[in-house]
Amino acid sequence: MEAKRNYFSRFFFLSNEDLIEILGDSQKPKSIQKHLKKCFEGINKVVFKAAVRDARHLVRDQKEEEITHIVSKELEKVELKTYIQPYEYDGKVEEWLYELELSMKESIQKIIVEGLKDYPTAAIEEAADHLSQSTSHLYNERIRWLRSWPSQVILVVSSIVWTRQVEQSLSNNQMLVKLYQQSQAQLNQVVNMVREKMPDLLRLTLSSLIV
């Protein structure tokens, strides 16, 4: 068991009993689902789908299934950049879980970059005025953006954009004032959204933005 833990360090989070159970089910990747949340804080389960060898050939054999998405306990789903085929590892569960960890990191990084590119921005001098008007394009684009991306993307990208704008404004007191007004307008927008009917996960994400 020590060798398995050294290969996949997240096994150190598990008791010996849990690890023995995982190794005993190593030929049954789907049986390991219930242990994933003990290894990965953000993964509650994964999605298995039949592998597609080409556009006309959908593999039906269960042993050809691959892991295509990770799913949080809040049922937020993220597609993996690289699909994992656990049945190809001949029961070496620590190896495909390690590959799952790498793909998870790559996938989150990928969608954060995409979310950053999609983030609606405007000049700091103008943003506060636009964000205070519910009919403005920027106001509605920000709402679209907040509703379109996973929670982690929203929180990370918002922090990146805010940090960039602070750096740009530090040498100009007038811009700092405008940035404060923009931040206040963004906060008011999120508060107004939270008061509306929305999915629980989005409400939780927006509440984190407010705090």
C-alpha positions as CSV (number, residue, x, y, z in Angstrom):
1,M,0.0,0.0,0.0
2,E,2.9,2.3,0.7
3,A,4.0,2.0,-2.9
4,K,0.5,2.9,-4.1
5,R,0.5,6.0,-1.8
6,N,3.9,7.1,-3.0
7,Y,2.7,6.9,-6.6
8,F,-0.6,8.7,-6.0
9,S,-0.1,10.9,-2.9
10,R,-3.8,11.6,-2.5
11,F,-4.1,8.0,-1.2
12,F,-2.6,9.4,2.0
13,F,-5.9,11.0,2.7
14,L,-7.6,7.6,2.9
15,S,-7.6,5.1,5.7
16,N,-6.1,1.7,5.2
17,E,-9.6,0.2,5.0
18,D,-10.6,2.5,2.3
19,L,-7.5,2.0,0.3
20,I,-7.8,-1.8,0.6
21,E,-11.4,-1.5,-0.7
22,I,-10.2,0.5,-3.7
23,L,-7.4,-1.9,-4.5
24,G,-9.8,-4.8,-4.2
25,D,-12.1,-3.1,-6.8
26,S,-9.3,-2.0,-9.1
27,Q,-10.8,-3.9,-12.0
28,K,-14.0,-2.0,-11.5
29,P,-13.3,1.7,-12.0
30,K,-17.0,2.6,-11.5
31,S,-16.9,1.1,-8.0
32,I,-14.3,3.6,-6.9
33,Q,-16.7,6.6,-7.5
34,K,-17.7,6.7,-3.8
35,H,-14.1,7.3,-2.7
36,L,-13.3,10.1,-5.1
37,K,-14.6,12.8,-2.8
38,K,-12.1,11.6,-0.2
39,C,-9.2,12.1,-2.6
40,F,-10.4,15.2,-4.4
41,E,-12.1,18.0,-2.5
42,G,-13.9,19.3,-5.6
43,I,-14.8,16.0,-7.3
44,N,-17.8,14.1,-6.1
45,K,-18.0,11.8,-9.1
46,V,-17.0,11.4,-12.7
47,V,-18.9,10.7,-15.9
48,F,-18.2,7.6,-17.8
49,K,-19.2,7.5,-21.5
50,A,-18.7,5.1,-24.3
51,A,-15.6,5.9,-26.2
52,V,-15.9,7.1,-29.8
53,R,-13.2,5.6,-32.1
54,D,-14.4,7.6,-35.1
55,A,-17.4,9.6,-36.2
56,R,-19.4,6.4,-37.2
57,H,-18.2,4.0,-34.5
58,L,-19.5,4.3,-30.9
59,V,-17.9,1.6,-28.7
60,R,-20.5,-0.2,-26.6
61,D,-18.2,-2.5,-24.5
62,Q,-18.1,-1.2,-20.9
63,K,-14.3,-1.9,-20.9
64,E,-13.9,0.8,-23.6
65,E,-15.7,3.5,-21.6
66,E,-13.7,6.6,-20.7
67,I,-14.1,9.4,-18.1
68,T,-15.1,12.6,-19.8
69,H,-16.3,15.0,-17.1
70,I,-15.7,15.7,-13.4
71,V,-18.7,16.6,-11.2
72,S,-18.8,18.5,-7.9
73,K,-21.2,17.8,-5.0
74,E,-23.2,20.8,-6.2
75,L,-23.6,19.0,-9.6
76,E,-21.4,21.4,-11.4
77,K,-19.8,19.6,-14.4
78,V,-16.5,20.3,-16.1
79,E,-15.4,18.5,-19.2
80,L,-11.9,17.1,-19.1
81,K,-9.3,18.4,-21.5
82,T,-7.9,14.9,-21.8
83,Y,-10.3,11.9,-21.4
84,I,-9.2,9.1,-19.1
85,Q,-9.6,5.5,-20.1
86,P,-9.2,3.6,-16.8
87,Y,-9.8,0.1,-18.2
88,E,-6.5,0.5,-20.2
89,Y,-4.5,0.5,-17.0
90,D,-5.1,-3.2,-16.2
91,G,-6.2,-2.5,-12.6
92,K,-3.5,0.0,-11.7
93,V,-5.9,2.3,-10.1
94,E,-3.2,4.7,-8.8
95,E,-2.0,5.3,-12.3
96,W,-5.3,6.4,-13.9
97,L,-6.2,8.4,-10.8
98,Y,-2.9,10.2,-11.2
99,E,-3.8,10.9,-14.8
100,L,-7.2,12.1,-13.7
101,E,-5.5,14.6,-11.4
102,L,-3.3,15.9,-14.2
103,S,-6.3,16.2,-16.5
104,M,-8.3,18.0,-13.8
105,K,-5.6,20.6,-13.4
106,E,-5.3,21.1,-17.1
107,S,-9.0,21.3,-17.6
108,I,-9.5,23.9,-14.9
109,Q,-6.6,26.0,-16.2
110,K,-8.1,25.8,-19.7
111,I,-11.5,27.0,-18.7
112,I,-10.1,29.8,-16.5
113,V,-8.2,31.1,-19.6
114,E,-11.4,30.8,-21.7
115,G,-13.4,32.6,-19.0
116,L,-10.8,35.4,-18.8
117,K,-11.0,35.9,-22.5
118,D,-14.8,36.0,-22.3
119,Y,-14.9,38.5,-19.4
120,P,-16.7,41.7,-20.4
121,T,-14.6,44.7,-19.8
122,A,-14.6,48.4,-20.5
123,A,-12.3,51.3,-19.7
124,I,-12.2,52.0,-16.0
125,E,-13.3,55.6,-16.6
126,E,-16.5,54.4,-18.2
127,A,-17.3,51.1,-16.5
128,A,-19.0,52.5,-13.4
129,D,-21.5,54.4,-15.4
130,H,-22.3,51.4,-17.6
131,L,-22.6,49.0,-14.7
132,S,-25.0,51.3,-12.8
133,Q,-27.5,51.1,-15.8
134,S,-29.4,47.8,-16.1
135,T,-30.1,48.6,-19.7
136,S,-26.4,49.0,-20.7
137,H,-24.6,46.4,-22.8
138,L,-21.8,46.0,-20.2
139,Y,-24.3,45.4,-17.4
140,N,-26.1,42.6,-19.3
141,E,-22.9,41.1,-20.6
142,R,-21.6,40.8,-17.1
143,I,-24.8,39.0,-16.0
144,R,-24.4,36.6,-19.0
145,W,-20.8,36.0,-18.0
146,L,-21.7,35.3,-14.4
147,R,-24.4,32.8,-15.4
148,S,-22.2,31.0,-18.0
149,W,-19.1,29.8,-16.2
150,P,-18.3,27.4,-13.3
151,S,-17.9,28.9,-9.8
152,Q,-14.1,28.5,-9.6
153,V,-13.7,30.3,-13.0
154,I,-15.9,33.2,-11.8
155,L,-14.0,33.6,-8.6
156,V,-10.5,33.3,-10.1
157,V,-11.1,35.5,-13.1
158,S,-12.8,38.2,-11.0
159,S,-9.7,38.3,-8.8
160,I,-7.4,38.4,-11.8
161,V,-9.2,41.3,-13.4
162,W,-9.5,43.2,-10.2
163,T,-5.8,42.8,-9.5
164,R,-4.9,44.0,-13.0
165,Q,-7.1,47.0,-12.7
166,V,-5.7,47.9,-9.3
167,E,-2.1,47.8,-10.7
168,Q,-3.2,50.0,-13.6
169,S,-4.7,52.5,-11.3
170,L,-2.1,52.8,-8.6
171,S,-0.2,55.6,-10.3
172,N,-3.4,57.7,-10.9
173,N,-5.6,58.9,-8.0
174,Q,-8.4,59.8,-10.4
175,M,-8.4,56.3,-11.8
176,L,-8.4,54.8,-8.3
177,V,-11.6,56.7,-7.6
178,K,-13.1,55.4,-10.8
179,L,-12.1,51.9,-10.0
180,Y,-13.7,52.2,-6.6
181,Q,-16.9,53.4,-8.2
182,Q,-16.7,50.5,-10.7
183,S,-16.2,48.0,-7.9
184,Q,-19.1,49.5,-6.0
185,A,-21.3,49.2,-9.1
186,Q,-20.3,45.6,-9.6
187,L,-21.1,44.8,-6.0
188,N,-24.5,46.5,-6.3
189,Q,-25.2,44.5,-9.4
190,V,-24.4,41.2,-7.7
191,V,-26.5,42.1,-4.7
192,N,-29.4,42.8,-6.9
193,M,-28.9,39.4,-8.7
194,V,-28.8,37.5,-5.4
195,R,-32.3,38.9,-4.6
196,E,-33.7,37.3,-7.7
197,K,-34.7,33.7,-8.1
198,M,-31.7,31.6,-9.3
199,P,-30.1,28.2,-8.9
200,D,-28.6,27.5,-5.5
201,L,-25.1,27.1,-6.9
202,L,-25.1,30.4,-8.7
203,R,-26.4,32.1,-5.5
204,L,-23.5,30.5,-3.5
205,T,-21.0,31.8,-6.1
206,L,-22.4,35.3,-6.1
207,S,-22.4,35.3,-2.3
208,S,-18.7,34.5,-2.3
209,L,-18.1,37.4,-4.7
210,I,-19.9,39.8,-2.3
211,V,-17.8,38.6,0.7
